[in-house]
Amino acid sequence: MAPGPARSSTGGLRIRTAREEDLGELPGIEREAGTLRAIGMNTVADDEPPTIDELRPYLERGRAWVAVDEADNPIGYLILDVVDNNAHIEQVSVLPHWSRRGIGRALIERGLAWASERGFAVVTLTTFTDVPWNGPYYEGLNFEYIPAGEVGPELGAIRVEEARKGLDAWPRACMRRIM
């Protein structure tokens, strides 16, 4: 199980392990965080967030964290998978009202710490390359684009599923951070 709450550079906000009662809040956070409609990426904005039943295994495996406000209300979350024997950021979302305060970064750092504590040498993710708060943002967090020939079979399957959902209408790629 992950360590208890940790203070971050976000003031009174905390990152803590998600709890069962948080699960109902997470789909709404992702839905609200879908700011891509503003730049014409409606298909992405309309993509349904995971259901509570889809989120529960992340909780049960200790791979779900929430950023909470001072009243302990979730305002952002991160879930991790294991893909091709690497830790994999499946989703990170922060409510728009709380964006640009380092909350997403704090959640990602918590996920990176989890991966490091468990001996993962690499953390991967998939993202849009041309959206400033996607590919360029992750590059600023020391992620690099994975050359096509180095994408593992499970990560490749995730990309195939993303394309099936229409997400490849905009440039998309796999990234990794070597720990």
C-alpha positions as CSV (number, residue, x, y, z in Angstrom):
1,M,0.0,0.0,0.0
2,A,1.2,3.5,-0.8
3,P,2.4,5.8,2.0
4,G,-0.2,8.2,3.6
5,P,-0.9,11.8,2.7
6,A,2.0,13.9,1.5
7,R,2.2,17.7,1.4
8,S,3.2,19.1,-1.9
9,S,4.2,22.4,-3.3
10,T,0.5,23.2,-3.8
11,G,0.0,24.8,-0.4
12,G,-2.6,23.1,1.7
13,L,-3.5,20.6,-0.9
14,R,-2.5,17.0,-0.4
15,I,-1.9,13.9,-2.6
16,R,-3.3,10.8,-0.9
17,T,-4.1,7.2,-1.9
18,A,-7.6,7.1,-3.4
19,R,-10.4,5.6,-1.3
20,E,-13.6,3.8,-2.3
21,E,-15.7,6.9,-1.6
22,D,-13.5,8.9,-4.0
23,L,-14.4,6.7,-7.0
24,G,-17.7,8.4,-7.8
25,E,-15.9,11.8,-8.1
26,L,-13.2,10.7,-10.5
27,P,-15.3,10.4,-13.8
28,G,-16.6,13.9,-13.2
29,I,-13.1,15.3,-12.7
30,E,-12.0,13.8,-16.0
31,R,-15.1,15.0,-17.8
32,E,-14.6,18.6,-16.5
33,A,-10.9,18.4,-17.2
34,G,-11.6,17.6,-20.9
35,T,-10.7,21.2,-22.1
36,L,-9.9,19.9,-25.5
37,R,-13.3,21.0,-26.9
38,A,-12.0,24.6,-26.7
39,I,-9.4,23.7,-29.4
40,G,-11.7,21.7,-31.6
41,M,-10.9,18.2,-30.3
42,N,-14.5,17.3,-29.7
43,T,-14.1,13.5,-30.2
44,V,-11.5,13.5,-27.4
45,A,-13.7,15.7,-25.1
46,D,-16.6,13.3,-25.8
47,D,-14.6,10.2,-24.9
48,E,-16.3,8.7,-21.9
49,P,-14.2,8.6,-18.7
50,P,-13.7,5.2,-16.9
51,T,-16.7,4.0,-14.9
52,I,-16.5,3.3,-11.1
53,D,-16.2,-0.4,-11.9
54,E,-13.3,0.3,-14.3
55,L,-11.6,2.5,-11.7
56,R,-12.0,0.1,-8.7
57,P,-9.1,-2.3,-9.8
58,Y,-6.7,0.7,-9.7
59,L,-7.8,1.3,-6.1
60,E,-7.6,-2.3,-5.1
61,R,-4.0,-2.6,-6.5
62,G,-2.9,0.6,-4.8
63,R,-2.4,2.5,-8.1
64,A,-4.8,5.4,-7.7
65,W,-4.2,8.7,-6.0
66,V,-6.2,11.9,-5.6
67,A,-5.2,15.5,-5.0
68,V,-7.6,16.9,-2.4
69,D,-8.5,20.3,-1.2
70,E,-8.4,21.4,2.4
71,A,-11.8,19.8,3.0
72,D,-10.5,16.5,1.6
73,N,-12.5,16.7,-1.6
74,P,-10.9,15.2,-4.7
75,I,-9.8,17.8,-7.3
76,G,-7.5,15.7,-9.4
77,Y,-6.4,12.1,-9.8
78,L,-3.9,9.8,-11.3
79,I,-4.2,6.1,-12.1
80,L,-1.3,3.8,-13.1
81,D,-1.2,0.5,-14.9
82,V,1.6,-1.9,-15.6
83,V,2.2,-2.2,-19.3
84,D,5.0,-4.1,-21.0
85,N,6.6,-4.5,-17.5
86,N,6.7,-0.7,-17.1
87,A,4.6,1.5,-14.9
88,H,2.2,3.3,-17.2
89,I,0.3,6.6,-16.5
90,E,-3.2,5.6,-17.6
91,Q,-4.9,8.9,-16.7
92,V,-4.1,12.2,-14.9
93,S,-6.8,14.8,-14.6
94,V,-7.3,18.0,-12.6
95,L,-10.4,20.1,-12.3
96,P,-9.9,23.2,-14.5
97,H,-10.5,25.6,-11.6
98,W,-7.4,24.1,-10.0
99,S,-5.2,23.9,-13.1
100,R,-1.8,25.6,-13.4
101,R,-1.0,25.2,-9.7
102,G,1.3,22.2,-10.0
103,I,-1.3,19.6,-9.0
104,G,-0.9,17.5,-12.1
105,R,2.8,17.6,-11.6
106,A,2.4,16.6,-7.9
107,L,0.2,13.7,-9.0
108,I,2.7,12.5,-11.6
109,E,5.6,12.8,-9.1
110,R,3.6,10.6,-6.7
111,G,3.2,8.0,-9.5
112,L,6.9,8.2,-10.4
113,A,7.7,7.7,-6.7
114,W,5.4,4.6,-6.6
115,A,7.2,3.2,-9.7
116,S,10.6,3.9,-8.3
117,E,9.7,2.3,-4.9
118,R,8.8,-0.9,-6.8
119,G,11.9,-1.0,-9.0
120,F,10.3,0.0,-12.4
121,A,13.0,1.4,-14.7
122,V,10.5,3.1,-17.0
123,V,7.2,5.0,-16.8
124,T,5.2,5.3,-20.0
125,L,2.1,7.2,-21.2
126,T,0.3,8.1,-24.4
127,T,-0.5,11.7,-25.3
128,F,-1.2,14.2,-27.9
129,T,2.0,15.7,-29.3
130,D,0.7,19.1,-30.3
131,V,-1.4,20.1,-27.3
132,P,0.7,22.3,-25.0
133,W,-0.6,20.6,-21.8
134,N,0.2,17.2,-23.2
135,G,3.3,16.3,-25.2
136,P,5.3,19.5,-24.5
137,Y,4.2,19.4,-20.8
138,Y,5.5,15.8,-20.4
139,E,8.8,16.7,-22.1
140,G,9.2,19.3,-19.4
141,L,8.8,16.5,-16.9
142,N,11.7,14.6,-18.6
143,F,9.5,12.2,-20.7
144,E,10.7,11.5,-24.2
145,Y,9.0,10.2,-27.3
146,I,9.4,6.5,-27.9
147,P,10.5,5.6,-31.4
148,A,7.9,3.4,-33.1
149,G,10.2,0.4,-33.2
150,E,10.7,0.5,-29.5
151,V,7.0,0.5,-28.5
152,G,6.2,-2.8,-26.7
153,P,3.2,-5.0,-27.7
154,E,0.9,-4.0,-24.8
155,L,1.6,-0.2,-25.3
156,G,1.1,-0.8,-29.0
157,A,-2.3,-2.4,-28.3
158,I,-3.3,0.7,-26.2
159,R,-2.5,2.9,-29.2
160,V,-4.6,0.7,-31.5
161,E,-7.5,1.0,-29.1
162,E,-7.0,4.8,-29.0
163,A,-7.1,4.9,-32.8
164,R,-10.2,2.8,-32.8
165,K,-11.9,5.4,-30.6
166,G,-10.9,8.2,-33.1
167,L,-8.2,9.7,-30.9
168,D,-5.7,9.5,-33.8
169,A,-7.5,12.3,-35.7
170,W,-4.8,14.5,-34.0
171,P,-1.1,13.6,-33.7
172,R,-0.6,11.2,-30.8
173,A,2.4,9.3,-29.5
174,C,3.9,7.1,-26.7
175,M,6.3,8.7,-24.3
176,R,8.6,7.3,-21.5
177,R,10.6,8.5,-18.6
178,I,13.6,6.4,-17.7
179,M,13.9,6.4,-13.9
